[in-house]
Amino acid sequence: MALVICGILFSLALYLIAIYGLVWSASRRIKDLEGSGIPVDNRWKFPSARELLDRHSVEWLVGFFALFLLLGLVDFPLWQRLGIGAMLALYFGSVWFDRSGRNTDEGVSGARRFASNLWYWLLAVADWLGFMWILCFASALVLEVL
């Protein structure tokens, strides 16, 4: 039980750090654009709890929670459920990064573009990893209580 609670707290910290990293990176990027004379809508702030819930949507939350609960009911060990969550995070984080348009900056050197792309990809995967592992550990907590 203690492992599961520590896992939930770790996953929540990972999720919030990834969200903070995205907001921090976006605000730095906006400052750079404003410094070069390009007008930008500067309303970036840390999202509220409601915005965090809307980010992955309730449907994703319920669906993946049910998946991890079902995997636990058919006796998948916790480490395998965490591995499945990691693979799903890798996939969904990569899809989010590809759709975000962050890898299309013009006028940036190749090395800086690569570093920027890697940073945003890592944040996207960490965001989804925290989300998946929160649900995985939460389903493990439900199974232990039952």
C-alpha positions as CSV (number, residue, x, y, z in Angstrom):
1,M,0.0,0.0,0.0
2,A,2.8,2.4,0.9
3,L,4.5,1.7,-2.5
4,V,1.3,2.6,-4.3
5,I,0.8,5.8,-2.4
6,C,4.4,6.8,-3.0
7,G,3.9,6.0,-6.7
8,I,0.9,8.2,-6.9
9,L,2.8,11.1,-5.3
10,F,5.8,10.6,-7.6
11,S,3.6,10.4,-10.7
12,L,1.7,13.5,-9.7
13,A,5.0,15.3,-9.1
14,L,6.3,14.2,-12.6
15,Y,3.0,15.3,-14.2
16,L,3.1,18.8,-12.6
17,I,6.8,19.3,-13.3
18,A,6.2,18.4,-17.0
19,I,3.3,20.9,-17.1
20,Y,5.4,23.6,-15.4
21,G,8.2,22.9,-17.9
22,L,5.8,23.4,-20.8
23,V,4.5,26.7,-19.4
24,W,8.0,27.9,-18.5
25,S,9.4,27.0,-21.9
26,A,6.5,28.7,-23.7
27,S,6.9,31.9,-21.6
28,R,10.6,32.0,-22.4
29,R,9.8,31.5,-26.1
30,I,7.2,34.3,-26.0
31,K,9.8,36.7,-24.4
32,D,12.3,35.8,-27.1
33,L,9.7,36.5,-29.8
34,E,8.6,39.8,-28.2
35,G,12.3,40.8,-27.9
36,S,12.7,40.3,-31.7
37,G,9.7,42.6,-32.3
38,I,7.1,40.0,-33.1
39,P,3.7,40.7,-31.3
40,V,2.5,37.6,-29.3
41,D,-0.5,37.0,-27.1
42,N,1.2,36.8,-23.7
43,R,-1.4,35.1,-21.4
44,W,0.7,32.0,-20.4
45,K,0.3,30.9,-16.8
46,F,0.3,27.7,-14.9
47,P,-3.0,26.0,-15.7
48,S,-5.7,25.5,-13.1
49,A,-6.9,22.1,-11.8
50,R,-9.8,22.4,-14.2
51,E,-7.5,23.1,-17.2
52,L,-5.3,20.2,-16.2
53,L,-8.3,17.9,-16.2
54,D,-9.5,19.2,-19.5
55,R,-6.0,18.7,-21.0
56,H,-6.3,15.0,-21.2
57,S,-10.1,15.0,-21.0
58,V,-12.3,13.0,-18.7
59,E,-12.8,10.3,-21.4
60,W,-9.0,9.6,-21.5
61,L,-8.9,9.5,-17.7
62,V,-11.8,7.1,-17.3
63,G,-10.7,5.0,-20.3
64,F,-7.1,4.5,-19.2
65,F,-8.1,4.0,-15.5
66,A,-10.5,1.2,-16.7
67,L,-7.7,-0.3,-18.8
68,F,-5.3,-0.4,-15.9
69,L,-8.0,-1.7,-13.5
70,L,-8.9,-4.4,-16.0
71,L,-5.2,-5.3,-16.4
72,G,-4.9,-5.5,-12.6
73,L,-8.0,-7.7,-12.4
74,V,-6.5,-10.2,-14.8
75,D,-3.3,-10.4,-12.6
76,F,-0.9,-8.3,-14.6
77,P,1.8,-7.3,-12.0
78,L,2.2,-3.6,-11.3
79,W,5.6,-3.4,-13.1
80,Q,3.9,-4.7,-16.3
81,R,1.1,-2.1,-16.0
82,L,3.7,0.6,-15.4
83,G,5.5,-0.6,-18.5
84,I,2.3,-0.5,-20.6
85,G,1.7,3.0,-19.3
86,A,5.3,4.0,-20.3
87,M,4.8,2.7,-23.8
88,L,1.5,4.5,-24.1
89,A,3.1,7.7,-22.8
90,L,5.9,7.3,-25.4
91,Y,3.3,6.9,-28.2
92,F,0.9,9.7,-27.1
93,G,3.7,12.1,-26.2
94,S,5.3,11.6,-29.6
95,V,1.9,12.2,-31.3
96,W,1.3,15.3,-29.3
97,F,4.7,16.6,-30.2
98,D,4.2,16.0,-33.9
99,R,0.9,17.8,-33.9
100,S,2.1,20.7,-31.8
101,G,4.1,22.4,-34.5
102,R,7.0,23.1,-32.2
103,N,9.4,21.4,-34.6
104,T,8.7,24.0,-37.5
105,D,10.6,27.0,-36.2
106,E,12.3,29.0,-38.9
107,G,15.5,31.0,-38.6
108,V,16.9,28.7,-35.9
109,S,20.2,26.9,-36.2
110,G,20.1,23.1,-36.6
111,A,21.7,22.4,-33.2
112,R,19.3,24.8,-31.4
113,R,16.3,23.3,-33.3
114,F,17.3,19.8,-32.4
115,A,17.7,20.8,-28.7
116,S,14.4,22.5,-28.7
117,N,12.7,19.6,-30.3
118,L,14.2,17.2,-27.9
119,W,13.2,19.3,-24.9
120,Y,9.6,19.6,-26.0
121,W,9.4,15.9,-26.9
122,L,10.8,15.0,-23.4
123,L,8.2,17.3,-21.8
124,A,5.4,15.8,-23.8
125,V,6.4,12.2,-22.9
126,A,6.9,13.2,-19.2
127,D,3.4,14.8,-19.2
128,W,1.8,11.6,-20.6
129,L,4.0,9.4,-18.4
130,G,2.9,11.2,-15.2
131,F,-0.8,11.0,-16.4
132,M,-0.6,7.3,-17.2
133,W,1.3,6.3,-14.0
134,I,-1.2,8.3,-11.8
135,L,-4.0,6.2,-13.3
136,C,-2.0,3.0,-13.0
137,F,-1.1,3.6,-9.4
138,A,-4.7,4.8,-8.6
139,S,-6.1,1.6,-10.1
140,A,-3.6,-0.5,-8.0
141,L,-4.8,1.4,-4.9
142,V,-8.4,0.5,-5.8
143,L,-7.4,-3.1,-6.3
144,E,-5.6,-3.2,-2.9
145,V,-8.5,-1.7,-1.1
146,L,-11.0,-4.1,-2.6
